[in-house]
């Protein structure tokens, strides 16, 4: 059987070689011929990944019979609906799928639909948890008084002009029109 291997890590700082080594060894034991390897180093929360898209393009041309991936969350973390669409798309091309670490997750398995739904939900929940942890960390940093984002650059000359126009009674909107900038920019410069 001709197979494709798909591996993914979330960042360029992570290493995908462990996934590839295990998938290659497993393929050799199964006497499968590896005809393609697709590796992405980006989040699985979107299908807009170059190697992921290339894999589907090759699947549509039936260049392989099966896609082997390390775990469902390496294939996709987009949620139940999107993940099922990806797997159904593979099947529509006549290409099967199999998870190395989840042997029950196999396109030939009896409970494939139930397992797919459960695993995709768990993958999405992990992404939601990670997002919540990131937001909590940012909130903690903000609460400590640290300013996040790009540093504010104040044009001292423009700030002086805004201050002068404000003392003359002009509104932020009127100042913005006069200076050719938005009212929001006038407020931001005035507050700095």
N, C-alpha and C positions, 0 to 999 in steps of 0.2 A: 504494500500500500504506500502511496506517495502522500507525505504529510508536510504541513507547514508548522513551524514553531512560532508562537507569539509570546514575547516577553515585554514587561513594562515595569519601570520604576518611576516614581513621581518627580524626581529631580535629577539633575546631572551630577549631584553629589552622591547619589546612591549607585550601587553596583548591581547590574543585572546578570553578571557572569554566573552566579550561583544558580539562577533559574535556568539559564541556557545549558549549563553542565548537566543538571539533573534531567532536563528534557531530552538532551541528546543521548544520555545513557539509557534512559527509558525507551527511547525510540529504537536504539540498537538492540535492546533485549527483545523488543516486539518484532524485530526484523523489518522495521519500517524504513523507507527511504526518505530522508529529509531533502526536500527540493527547494525549500525557502525558509529563511529566518527573518522575522520582522520584530524590531526592537524599538520601542518608544521610551523616551526619557521625559515624560510629562504627565500631568494629572489624567486620571481615568474618568474624570467627571464630565468629559465631553468627547464626542466622537471625532472632533477636529484634530486628529493626530495623524501625521504624515504616514507612518508605517502601518497604522491601523487601516487607513484608507487604501494604501497600496495592497495590503493583504486582501481586502474585499474586492479590489479590482482584479487581482490574480485569481481569487476564488470564483469570480463570475466567469472567468475563462477556463475554469476547471483544471488549473495547473496542479492541483493537489486534491486528495480525497478527504482529508481530515485536518483540522486545526487543533494542535495540542498547545495548551497553555498551562502555566504553573498553578493558578487558582482563578476562580471567577473574578475576584476583585482585581486581578492583573489584567483581565480582558476589559472589564467595564465597571465603573462605579456610578453610572448614570441613573440607576434606579430600575425598578422591575420592568416597566413598560419598554424603556429604551433597550435594556439588555436583552429582553425577549425578542425585540425587533431584530437586533443584531444576530442572535442565534437563529431565528426563523429565516433571516436573509441568507445565512450560510446554508441552511437546509434547502432553501428554494434553489440554490445553485447546485444542489446535489453534493454538498460538502458537509461532512460530519464535524463534531467537536468533542473534545475530551479534556477534562481537568486532571492534571497529574496528582495534585494533593487531595483531590476530592474524587476518588475513583467511581463513586456512585453517580457522578455528574458526567454523563456520557450520552451522546445523542442516540445510542442504541439501547439505553436503559429503560426499564419498564416505567419507572417513576420520574422520568426526565422532566416533565412539565411542572410537577410539584416541587421538585428539588430546585429547578431553575428559579421559580418564583421566590422560594424561601431564601436561597443564596443571594439573589439580586437584592432583595429587601435588606438583608444583613449588610451587604456591601454599601448600599446607600446610607444606612444608619451610621456606619462608621464614618462616612464622609460628613454627615450632619454633625456627629460628635466632634470631629476634628475642627469643623468650622466654629462650633460653639466654644471649644477650648481656645481657639485663636481669638475670637471676639472677647472672651473673658480676660485673656492676657492683655489685649489692647486696652480694655476698660480699666484694668488695674494700673497700667502704665499712665494712662490719662489722669486717673484719680491721684496719682503721685505727683502730678503737676508737670510732667514732661509733655512737651508739645510734639505731636507726630506729624509726619508729612514733610513737604518741602518747606524750607525756611522762607519766611516772609521777607521780601525785598522791598524796602520802602524808598521811594524816590523822594528825597528830602525837599527838593524844589516843588514838586507837585503837591506834597503834603502841606507845605507852607501856603501855596496858592489856595488849596481847599480850605485851610483854616481861615485865611483872609476872607474868602468868599462866604464862608459860614458866618463870620462876624458881621458881614454886610446883610445877613438875613436870607441868603439864598438857600433853597432846599437842596438836599442831596441830588435829587433828580435834575434840578436846574443846573447845578454845578457839573453834573455828568454831561448834560447836553452841551454846555459851554466848552468843556475840556475834551469832548469827543470820547468819553469813556462811559461805562455803565454806572448806574446808580449803586450797584453792589460794590463795584471797585472803589467808588468814592467813599462808601461807608467803611470798607476794609482799610483804606489808607487813613481815613480820619480816626479809626479806632487804634491804629498801630502806634 
